[in-house]
Amino acid sequence: MSNPRYTLRSAAFVTVYLAAFLIAPIIPASPLAPLVAGGVWLTAQAGYGLRRLDVILLATATAVGATVQGAGLLMSITVAVWAVLPSVLFAVLLERLLPGYWRGHGDRFRRPAVAVATLAGIALLTAGAAAMIGAVIDTGSWLAVPFARDAIMLFLAPLAVNTVHRLRSPRRAGLTVVR
């Protein structure tokens, strides 16, 4: 990917992410959550080999959003850790346990029920990690709604992208015998 294209994609992501970050405390049931936006971004960018830059971009955008909301330096760094760790966990687990699932690959030899169950486990683990880190940061918060929202959206986003990719790809025979 060229530098101008990466810059434009990153600017678009930061705009969407900051909007999600600033809206999430106001509307707890908003489907566009910071964890979902960060996890989907890191997963989508995995094929380009710029994970370090994407993690730095995500942490910086989170720290800026926390500063805009009135947090100090230490709290901004803490909130950045809350945003980055579960997002990286989601991207790495999806890449390791379901390789190619994001792009619609790898489904030929994998039963769909196993892939969906693995995806559900990844989503629950990631949402649980975010809820646990959030509970440590803010001990008086009620985390049931964000946990459920994050788990559902982290499950639905890769499933929708996989479905779109599979519908666009040409149909092939399941098994070919060559003699």
C-alpha positions as CSV (number, residue, x, y, z in Angstrom):
1,M,0.0,0.0,0.0
2,S,1.4,3.4,-0.9
3,N,2.0,6.1,1.7
4,P,-0.7,8.5,0.5
5,R,-3.3,5.7,0.4
6,Y,-2.3,4.5,3.9
7,T,-2.5,8.1,5.2
8,L,-6.0,8.6,3.7
9,R,-7.3,5.3,5.1
10,S,-5.8,6.1,8.5
11,A,-7.4,9.6,8.6
12,A,-10.8,8.1,7.7
13,F,-10.3,5.5,10.5
14,V,-9.3,8.1,13.1
15,T,-12.4,10.2,12.2
16,V,-14.7,7.2,12.6
17,Y,-12.9,6.0,15.7
18,L,-13.0,9.4,17.5
19,A,-16.7,9.7,16.7
20,A,-17.3,6.2,18.2
21,F,-15.1,7.0,21.2
22,L,-16.9,10.3,21.9
23,I,-20.4,8.8,21.3
24,A,-20.0,5.6,23.3
25,P,-20.3,7.2,26.8
26,I,-23.4,9.1,25.8
27,I,-25.2,6.2,24.0
28,P,-24.1,3.0,25.7
29,A,-26.0,0.7,23.3
30,S,-24.5,2.4,20.2
31,P,-23.4,-0.4,17.8
32,L,-20.3,1.5,16.8
33,A,-18.1,1.0,19.9
34,P,-14.4,1.9,20.1
35,L,-13.4,-1.7,20.7
36,V,-15.3,-2.8,17.6
37,A,-13.9,0.0,15.5
38,G,-10.3,-0.7,16.7
39,G,-10.6,-4.5,16.3
40,V,-12.1,-4.3,12.9
41,W,-9.4,-1.8,11.8
42,L,-6.5,-3.9,13.0
43,T,-8.1,-7.0,11.4
44,A,-8.6,-5.3,8.1
45,Q,-5.1,-3.9,8.1
46,A,-3.4,-7.2,9.0
47,G,-2.7,-8.0,5.4
48,Y,-0.5,-5.0,4.8
49,G,2.1,-5.7,7.5
50,L,1.8,-2.4,9.3
51,R,0.5,-3.6,12.6
52,R,2.9,-1.6,14.7
53,L,1.9,1.6,13.0
54,D,-1.8,0.7,13.3
55,V,-1.4,0.0,17.0
56,I,0.4,3.3,17.5
57,L,-2.3,5.1,15.5
58,L,-5.1,3.4,17.6
59,A,-3.3,4.3,20.9
60,T,-2.8,7.9,19.8
61,A,-6.4,8.3,18.7
62,T,-7.6,6.9,22.0
63,A,-5.4,9.2,24.0
64,V,-6.6,12.2,22.0
65,G,-10.2,11.2,22.5
66,A,-9.6,10.7,26.3
67,T,-7.9,14.1,26.5
68,V,-10.8,15.8,24.7
69,Q,-13.1,14.3,27.3
70,G,-11.0,15.8,30.1
71,A,-8.6,13.1,31.1
72,G,-5.1,13.9,32.2
73,L,-1.9,12.3,30.8
74,L,-1.9,9.2,33.0
75,M,-5.6,8.5,32.5
76,S,-5.2,9.0,28.7
77,I,-2.5,6.4,28.6
78,T,-4.6,4.1,30.7
79,V,-7.6,4.5,28.4
80,A,-5.3,3.9,25.5
81,V,-4.2,0.5,27.0
82,W,-7.9,-0.3,27.5
83,A,-8.6,0.3,23.8
84,V,-5.5,-1.2,22.3
85,L,-5.1,-4.5,24.2
86,P,-8.5,-6.1,23.4
87,S,-8.4,-4.8,19.8
88,V,-4.9,-6.4,19.3
89,L,-6.2,-9.6,21.0
90,F,-9.2,-9.7,18.6
91,A,-7.0,-9.2,15.5
92,V,-4.4,-11.7,16.5
93,L,-6.9,-14.4,17.6
94,L,-8.9,-14.0,14.4
95,E,-5.7,-14.2,12.3
96,R,-4.4,-17.3,14.2
97,L,-7.5,-19.3,14.8
98,L,-9.4,-18.5,11.6
99,P,-6.8,-17.6,9.0
100,G,-8.3,-16.1,6.0
101,Y,-11.8,-16.0,7.4
102,W,-11.9,-12.2,7.2
103,R,-11.3,-12.3,3.4
104,G,-13.6,-15.3,2.8
105,H,-10.8,-17.8,2.4
106,G,-10.3,-21.0,4.2
107,D,-13.9,-22.0,4.3
108,R,-13.5,-24.9,1.8
109,F,-12.0,-27.3,4.3
110,R,-13.6,-25.9,7.5
111,R,-17.1,-26.7,8.6
112,P,-19.1,-23.5,8.9
113,A,-20.4,-24.4,12.4
114,V,-16.9,-24.8,13.7
115,A,-15.8,-21.5,12.2
116,V,-18.9,-19.7,13.7
117,A,-18.3,-21.3,17.1
118,T,-14.6,-20.2,17.0
119,L,-15.6,-16.7,16.0
120,A,-18.1,-16.5,18.8
121,G,-15.4,-17.6,21.3
122,I,-13.0,-15.0,20.0
123,A,-15.7,-12.3,20.3
124,L,-16.6,-13.3,23.8
125,L,-13.0,-13.5,24.9
126,T,-12.2,-10.1,23.5
127,A,-15.3,-8.4,25.0
128,G,-14.5,-10.1,28.3
129,A,-11.0,-8.7,28.2
130,A,-12.2,-5.2,27.5
131,A,-14.8,-5.5,30.3
132,M,-12.2,-6.7,32.7
133,I,-9.8,-3.9,31.9
134,G,-12.6,-1.4,32.0
135,A,-13.7,-2.7,35.4
136,V,-10.2,-2.2,36.7
137,I,-10.0,1.3,35.4
138,D,-13.4,2.4,36.5
139,T,-14.5,0.4,39.5
140,G,-18.0,1.9,39.8
141,S,-19.1,1.3,36.2
142,W,-21.8,-1.1,35.1
143,L,-20.3,-3.1,32.2
144,A,-23.1,-5.5,31.2
145,V,-24.4,-3.4,28.3
146,P,-20.9,-2.6,26.8
147,F,-19.9,-6.3,27.2
148,A,-23.0,-7.6,25.3
149,R,-22.7,-4.8,22.7
150,D,-19.0,-5.5,22.0
151,A,-19.5,-9.3,21.9
152,I,-22.4,-9.1,19.5
153,M,-20.7,-6.6,17.2
154,L,-17.3,-8.3,17.2
155,F,-19.1,-11.5,16.2
156,L,-21.3,-9.9,13.5
157,A,-18.6,-7.7,11.8
158,P,-16.3,-10.6,10.6
159,L,-19.3,-12.8,9.8
160,A,-20.8,-10.1,7.6
161,V,-17.5,-9.4,5.8
162,N,-16.9,-13.1,5.2
163,T,-20.5,-13.5,3.8
164,V,-19.9,-10.5,1.5
165,H,-16.6,-11.9,0.2
166,R,-18.1,-15.4,-0.3
167,L,-21.1,-14.0,-2.2
168,R,-18.7,-12.0,-4.5
169,S,-16.4,-14.9,-5.3
170,P,-17.2,-17.2,-8.2
171,R,-18.7,-20.6,-7.4
172,R,-16.5,-23.6,-7.8
173,A,-17.2,-27.3,-7.5
174,G,-16.6,-28.8,-4.1
175,L,-14.3,-31.6,-5.2
176,T,-12.6,-32.2,-8.6
177,V,-11.3,-35.7,-9.6
178,V,-8.3,-35.6,-11.9
179,R,-7.3,-38.8,-13.7
